[in-house]
Amino acid sequence: MDEDLPATRAHEVLLHCAMDAACVPPSLRNAGVTTRIAELDYQTVATVIAWLRAASSRAF
């Protein structure tokens, strides 16, 4: 791509990657919720991603 992603779209990609890494199955994902979280500021999105990492490390 020759252009940058808008912040919301970049956040959405990061959230999907974090959910993949945390092995959250697609059936448990809610696109509307993911989109709403992605619209928040970077620090909040980073906190959600950290929570997903922590939750996945405790699952194993």
N, C-alpha and C positions, 0 to 999 in steps of 0.2 A: 504494500500500500504506500502511496505517496503522501498521504495526509495522516495527521494524528486522529486518534479516536476522541470523541467528546468524553469528558470526565465520566458522565453517567454510563456510557457504553463500556469504557475501560473498567469501571467498577463492576459492572455486570459480568464482564469476562473474568475478572479476578475472583468474584464470588463463585462462578461456575467452576473455575479451576479448583478453588478451595473445597467445594462440595465433592468434586471428583476425587480429590486427594483424601478426603474424609470418608470416601465410599458411601456417600449419601445416594441411595438409589433414586432414579428419575421419578419413580412413583411417589416419593415423599417430597419432591420439589414442587413449589408453587411459583409459577412464573410471575404472577402478580406481586407476590411478596418479595421475590428476588429483585424485580424492577424497582419496587418502592425503596428497598434498602439501598440499591445502587444509586438512587437519586440523592442520598444523604452525603454529607461531607466525607472526605477521605479518612479522617481519623475514626469515624464511626464504622465505616466499611472495614477498615483495618482491624478494629476491635471485634467485629463479627467474624472475620477470617481467623483471628487468633483464637476465638472461642471454638470455631470449627476444628482447628488444629488440636486444641486441648482436648476436646471431646473425642476426637478420633484416636488420640494417643492413649486415652484411658480405656477405649473399647477393646484394645488388644492386650 
